[in-house]
Amino acid sequence: MAGHDHIQGSIDAPLALVEYGDFQCPYCGEAHAIVKAIQERLGDRLCFAFRHFPLPMHPYAEHAAEAAEAAGAQGRFWEMHDLLFENQDALEDNDLAQYAANLGLDATRLMGEVLKGAHAARVGQDVRSGTKNGVEGTPTFFVNGEAYDGEPSVSGLVAVLMGGSV
């Protein structure tokens, strides 16, 4: 997870949760709240990584992913990540520019990068990684390096993180 991934928590934390997600996916929106609850419950014992997996049937997902990366280039990936999940019904380019401005980012720069595809390769790396690891839909979770096949829930994911079976 080190280097490439956007992480919250210490890379040395004993528990690791990776999500492949799509900002336009309603199930990922539900999973966002679940992940927040897990982070609150496990605190500094958890390292969480988010990887992009925009699905082709979601017309705004790719630009949303690239906007998150462009926000990351300005030091605000996680703030944009949260805004995108909290506003899934408004992910058109003008919405992305407004979120950038709301976060105090250079919205012109951010949208210029999105429209040029400046971060498309980075998003594509996550998609290729997901495909290689068997990801077919979103959200897909990996718990301590193993694919999680259950329904995303706080209790289910915590149980597996704490040593239950995947």
Secondary structure as UniProt FT lines:
FT   TURN            2..4
FT   STRAND          6..8
FT   TURN            11..12
FT   STRAND          15..21
FT   TURN            23..24
FT   HELIX           26..42
FT   HELIX           43..45
FT   STRAND          46..52
FT   TURN            56..57
FT   TURN            59..60
FT   HELIX           61..73
FT   TURN            74..75
FT   HELIX           77..86
FT   TURN            87..89
FT   HELIX           93..102
FT   TURN            103..104
FT   HELIX           107..116
FT   TURN            117..119
FT   HELIX           120..132
FT   TURN            133..134
FT   STRAND          140..143
FT   TURN            144..145
FT   STRAND          146..148
FT   HELIX           154..161
FT   TURN            162..163
//
